[in-house]
Amino acid sequence: MTQALYRATDEYVIQQRQTPGKHRVSVSRILEILGVSRSGYYTWKKHVPSKSEKHREEIKRKIRDIYRESYQNYGAPKITQKLRSQGEQISEKTVGNYMRQMGLKAQWVKPFTYTTTDSDCNVKLENILEEQFNPKAPNTVWVSDITYIWTKNEGFVYLTSIMDLYSRKIIAWTLSNTLEARYVSETVKKAKAVRNVEKTLLFHSDRGSQYVSETFLNVTEEMIHSYSKKAYPWDNACIESFHALIKREWLKKKQIQGYKEAYKLVFEYIETFYNTVRIHSHCGYLSPKQYEEEYLSSH
């Protein structure tokens, strides 16, 4: 704590020396205001850091850089993995201690709540996935869900996402102003175009009316349909978790004005961060894109 106070004092002293004369505060006055002893401060200034001290400060700099690059979203586990990928031998406990010293803290994910209204239809809603969340290859299981995003001027907009369960990559998404079933079908068409799937795959969703509609069943007629059990969201936990992440890590930081701003933010998160940069424990601390590339390179 004392070391941090000396560093803060030194930064303030440097700042004051760059301030025009008539607004400048003397070093003695700064030390008095901050409650720092003059002798202690100057002893600290003359101290030559040891090799271990220099390495510790370099580690802290790397931690701060990784934290900023993650948009303040990574906690100690992910930062530890990033440091190890850079060749640093460091424990998660040490990273956590350094983060506390620097006042860095990952944002907590609030557990999602089940809000989907169960559909009333004649379609047989069978749960085939049965919480088997680790398929052995891409394009084996896709999962989908719809979430609500609040905007200040236009009320709710709705994000439909489709995830490849192998890599947790979002392979298609659509932002709409209504909950019409056609937007789910449009998202499926996007996913099929991007992935160019030739074999039959399992498509899992909740029991919402959009996922049992005629338009959805038509566009997924070559797929095997799987549905979560009634009032039991855990069957679709991976895509639900993604929607909790995008809100916690990205959207809640903004006061979103309307559809256009919401679309821009969703695009930025999915296409420039989540799919391509954000590391995932499921993927061995690679991004979903990197995880799929590793699979393709070995098959």
C-alpha positions as CSV (number, residue, x, y, z in Angstrom):
1,M,0.0,0.0,0.0
2,T,2.8,2.4,0.9
3,Q,4.6,1.7,-2.4
4,A,1.4,2.4,-4.3
5,L,1.0,5.7,-2.4
6,Y,4.6,6.7,-3.3
7,R,4.0,5.9,-6.9
8,A,0.8,8.0,-6.9
9,T,2.6,10.8,-5.2
10,D,5.4,10.7,-7.8
11,E,2.9,10.8,-10.7
12,Y,1.2,13.8,-9.1
13,V,4.6,15.5,-8.6
14,I,5.5,15.0,-12.3
15,Q,2.1,16.3,-13.3
16,Q,2.6,19.4,-11.2
17,R,6.0,20.1,-12.7
18,Q,4.3,20.3,-16.1
19,T,1.7,22.8,-14.8
20,P,2.2,26.5,-15.4
21,G,4.0,28.3,-12.6
22,K,1.2,30.2,-11.0
23,H,-0.9,27.0,-10.7
24,R,1.9,24.8,-9.5
25,V,1.8,23.2,-6.0
26,S,5.2,22.7,-4.3
27,V,6.5,19.1,-3.6
28,S,6.4,19.8,0.1
29,R,2.8,20.8,-0.1
30,I,1.8,17.8,-2.2
31,L,3.5,15.5,0.4
32,E,1.6,17.3,3.2
33,I,-1.7,17.0,1.4
34,L,-1.2,13.3,0.7
35,G,0.1,12.5,4.1
36,V,3.4,11.1,2.8
37,S,6.6,11.6,4.7
38,R,9.3,13.6,2.9
39,S,12.1,11.3,4.0
40,G,10.2,8.2,3.0
41,Y,9.3,9.6,-0.4
42,Y,12.9,10.6,-1.3
43,T,14.2,7.2,0.0
44,W,11.7,5.5,-2.3
45,K,12.8,7.8,-5.2
46,K,16.5,6.8,-4.7
47,H,15.7,3.1,-4.4
48,V,17.0,0.9,-7.3
49,P,14.4,-1.8,-8.1
50,S,15.7,-5.4,-7.8
51,K,15.4,-7.8,-10.7
52,S,12.4,-9.5,-9.0
53,E,10.7,-6.1,-8.4
54,K,11.2,-5.2,-12.0
55,H,9.7,-8.5,-13.1
56,R,6.7,-8.0,-10.8
57,E,6.0,-4.6,-12.2
58,E,6.3,-6.0,-15.7
59,I,3.8,-8.7,-14.9
60,K,1.4,-6.1,-13.5
61,R,1.8,-4.1,-16.7
62,K,0.9,-7.2,-18.7
63,I,-2.1,-7.9,-16.5
64,R,-3.4,-4.3,-16.9
65,D,-2.9,-4.6,-20.7
66,I,-4.8,-7.9,-20.9
67,Y,-7.5,-6.5,-18.7
68,R,-8.0,-3.4,-20.9
69,E,-7.9,-5.5,-24.1
70,S,-10.7,-7.6,-22.8
71,Y,-12.7,-4.5,-22.2
72,Q,-12.4,-5.1,-18.4
73,N,-14.1,-8.4,-18.7
74,Y,-11.4,-11.0,-17.9
75,G,-10.9,-12.1,-14.3
76,A,-7.9,-13.9,-12.8
77,P,-8.4,-17.3,-14.5
78,K,-8.5,-16.0,-18.1
79,I,-5.7,-13.4,-17.5
80,T,-3.6,-16.3,-16.0
81,Q,-4.1,-18.3,-19.2
82,K,-3.2,-15.3,-21.4
83,L,0.0,-14.7,-19.4
84,R,1.0,-18.4,-19.6
85,S,0.4,-18.3,-23.4
86,Q,3.0,-15.4,-23.4
87,G,5.5,-17.7,-21.6
88,E,4.9,-16.5,-18.0
89,Q,4.9,-19.1,-15.3
90,I,2.4,-17.7,-12.8
91,S,-0.4,-19.0,-10.6
92,E,-4.0,-17.9,-10.7
93,K,-3.7,-16.9,-7.0
94,T,-0.8,-14.6,-7.7
95,V,-2.7,-12.9,-10.6
96,G,-5.7,-12.5,-8.4
97,N,-3.5,-10.8,-5.7
98,Y,-2.0,-8.5,-8.2
99,M,-5.4,-7.6,-9.6
100,R,-6.7,-6.7,-6.1
101,Q,-3.6,-4.5,-5.5
102,M,-4.3,-2.7,-8.8
103,G,-8.1,-2.4,-8.2
104,L,-8.9,-4.6,-11.2
105,K,-12.1,-6.7,-11.1
106,A,-14.0,-8.7,-13.7
107,Q,-17.7,-8.0,-13.9
108,W,-19.9,-10.6,-12.2
109,V,-22.3,-12.5,-14.4
110,K,-25.8,-12.4,-13.0
111,P,-27.5,-15.8,-13.4
112,F,-30.0,-15.7,-16.3
113,T,-33.7,-16.2,-15.6
114,Y,-36.1,-18.2,-17.7
115,T,-38.5,-15.9,-19.4
116,T,-39.6,-17.8,-22.6
117,T,-43.3,-18.5,-22.9
118,D,-44.1,-22.1,-23.7
119,S,-45.8,-22.6,-27.0
120,D,-49.1,-24.3,-27.4
121,C,-48.8,-26.5,-30.5
122,N,-49.2,-30.0,-31.9
123,V,-45.5,-30.5,-32.7
124,K,-43.8,-33.2,-30.7
125,L,-41.3,-31.4,-28.5
126,E,-38.7,-34.0,-27.8
127,N,-35.5,-33.3,-25.9
128,I,-32.8,-35.1,-27.9
129,L,-29.8,-33.0,-26.7
130,E,-30.3,-34.0,-23.1
131,E,-27.6,-31.5,-21.9
132,Q,-24.9,-33.1,-24.0
133,F,-23.0,-29.9,-24.5
134,N,-19.7,-31.2,-25.9
135,P,-20.1,-32.5,-29.5
136,K,-17.0,-33.8,-31.1
137,A,-17.0,-31.7,-34.3
138,P,-18.4,-28.4,-35.7
139,N,-21.8,-28.4,-37.4
140,T,-23.1,-31.3,-35.3
141,V,-25.3,-29.4,-32.9
142,W,-26.6,-25.8,-33.2
143,V,-28.5,-24.1,-30.4
144,S,-30.6,-21.0,-30.6
145,D,-32.4,-18.5,-28.4
146,I,-34.0,-15.0,-28.5
147,T,-33.2,-12.3,-25.9
148,Y,-34.5,-8.8,-25.2
149,I,-32.4,-5.6,-25.4
150,W,-33.8,-2.4,-24.0
151,T,-33.3,0.9,-25.9
152,K,-34.2,4.3,-24.5
153,N,-36.1,5.7,-27.5
154,E,-37.5,2.6,-29.2
155,G,-38.3,0.2,-26.4
156,F,-37.3,-3.5,-26.8
157,V,-35.4,-4.9,-29.7
158,Y,-34.8,-8.7,-30.0
159,L,-31.6,-10.6,-30.6
160,T,-31.9,-14.0,-32.2
161,S,-28.6,-16.0,-32.1
162,I,-27.5,-19.4,-33.3
163,M,-24.4,-21.0,-31.7
164,D,-22.4,-23.9,-32.9
165,L,-22.1,-25.9,-29.7
166,Y,-18.7,-27.4,-30.5
167,S,-16.9,-24.1,-30.4
168,R,-19.5,-21.9,-28.8
169,K,-19.1,-19.7,-31.8
170,I,-22.1,-17.5,-32.9
171,I,-22.5,-18.5,-36.5
172,A,-25.5,-16.2,-37.2
173,W,-27.6,-13.6,-35.5
174,T,-30.4,-11.2,-36.3
175,L,-31.6,-8.1,-34.5
176,S,-35.3,-7.2,-35.0
177,N,-38.0,-4.9,-33.7
178,T,-40.5,-7.6,-33.2
179,L,-40.7,-11.3,-32.1
180,E,-42.1,-12.6,-35.4
181,A,-41.1,-16.1,-36.3
182,R,-39.7,-15.0,-39.6
183,Y,-36.6,-13.5,-37.9
184,V,-35.7,-16.9,-36.5
185,S,-36.0,-18.4,-40.0
186,E,-33.9,-15.6,-41.4
187,T,-31.2,-16.4,-38.8
188,V,-31.3,-20.1,-39.7
189,K,-30.9,-19.2,-43.4
190,K,-27.8,-17.0,-42.6
191,A,-26.3,-19.9,-40.6
192,K,-26.8,-22.4,-43.4
193,A,-25.3,-20.0,-45.9
194,V,-22.2,-19.4,-43.7
195,R,-21.6,-23.0,-42.8
196,N,-22.6,-24.7,-46.0
197,V,-23.7,-27.8,-44.1
198,E,-24.0,-31.0,-46.0
199,K,-24.8,-33.5,-43.2
200,T,-27.8,-33.7,-40.9
201,L,-27.3,-31.8,-37.6
202,L,-29.2,-31.4,-34.4
203,F,-31.0,-28.0,-33.8
204,H,-31.9,-27.3,-30.2
205,S,-34.0,-24.5,-28.9
206,D,-36.5,-23.7,-26.2
207,R,-40.2,-24.3,-26.7
208,G,-41.1,-20.7,-27.8
209,S,-43.7,-20.3,-30.5
210,Q,-41.1,-19.0,-33.0
211,Y,-39.3,-22.4,-32.9
212,V,-42.4,-24.5,-33.6
213,S,-43.8,-22.2,-36.3
214,E,-44.4,-23.5,-39.8
215,T,-41.8,-21.1,-41.3
216,F,-39.1,-22.4,-38.9
217,L,-40.0,-26.0,-39.4
218,N,-39.8,-25.5,-43.2
219,V,-36.4,-23.9,-43.1
220,T,-35.0,-26.6,-40.8
221,E,-36.8,-29.6,-42.4
222,E,-33.5,-31.4,-43.0
223,M,-32.4,-31.0,-39.4
224,I,-33.2,-33.0,-36.3
225,H,-35.3,-30.9,-33.9
226,S,-34.6,-30.9,-30.1
227,Y,-36.5,-28.8,-27.5
228,S,-35.8,-28.0,-23.9
229,K,-38.1,-29.5,-21.3
230,K,-40.9,-27.4,-20.2
231,A,-39.9,-24.6,-17.8
232,Y,-36.4,-26.1,-17.6
233,P,-33.9,-23.6,-19.1
234,W,-30.7,-25.6,-18.4
235,D,-31.1,-27.6,-21.6
236,N,-30.3,-24.5,-23.5
237,A,-27.7,-23.1,-21.0
238,C,-24.9,-22.4,-23.4
239,I,-26.8,-19.9,-25.6
240,E,-28.6,-18.5,-22.6
241,S,-25.2,-17.9,-21.0
242,F,-24.0,-16.1,-24.2
243,H,-26.9,-13.7,-24.1
244,A,-26.1,-13.0,-20.4
245,L,-22.5,-12.3,-21.4
246,I,-23.2,-9.9,-24.2
247,K,-25.5,-7.9,-21.8
248,R,-23.0,-8.0,-18.9
249,E,-19.8,-7.4,-20.9
250,W,-21.0,-5.0,-23.5
251,L,-24.6,-3.7,-23.6
252,K,-25.1,-2.7,-20.0
253,K,-22.2,-0.3,-20.2
254,K,-24.2,1.8,-22.7
255,Q,-27.4,3.8,-22.6
256,I,-28.6,2.4,-25.9
257,Q,-30.7,5.0,-27.8
258,G,-32.4,2.8,-30.5
259,Y,-32.2,0.0,-33.0
260,K,-29.2,1.3,-35.0
261,E,-27.0,1.8,-31.9
262,A,-28.0,-1.6,-30.6
263,Y,-27.2,-3.2,-33.9
264,K,-23.7,-1.6,-34.0
265,L,-23.0,-2.8,-30.4
266,V,-24.1,-6.3,-31.1
267,F,-22.0,-6.4,-34.3
268,E,-18.9,-5.1,-32.5
269,Y,-19.2,-7.7,-29.7
270,I,-19.9,-10.8,-31.7
271,E,-17.8,-10.1,-34.8
272,T,-14.8,-8.3,-33.4
273,F,-14.5,-9.7,-29.9
274,Y,-16.5,-12.7,-28.8
275,N,-16.0,-14.9,-31.9
276,T,-12.5,-13.8,-32.7
277,V,-10.7,-12.6,-29.6
278,R,-12.4,-13.5,-26.3
279,I,-10.9,-16.7,-24.9
280,H,-13.2,-19.4,-23.6
281,S,-12.4,-22.1,-21.0
282,H,-14.4,-24.6,-23.0
283,C,-12.1,-24.0,-26.0
284,G,-8.9,-24.5,-24.0
285,Y,-8.6,-20.8,-23.5
286,L,-8.7,-20.1,-27.3
287,S,-11.3,-18.0,-29.0
288,P,-14.2,-19.9,-30.8
289,K,-12.6,-19.0,-34.2
290,Q,-9.2,-20.3,-33.1
291,Y,-10.8,-23.5,-31.6
292,E,-12.5,-24.3,-34.9
293,E,-9.3,-23.5,-36.9
294,E,-7.4,-26.0,-34.7
295,Y,-10.1,-28.7,-35.4
296,L,-9.9,-28.0,-39.2
297,S,-6.1,-28.2,-39.3
298,S,-6.1,-31.6,-37.6
299,H,-8.9,-33.2,-39.7
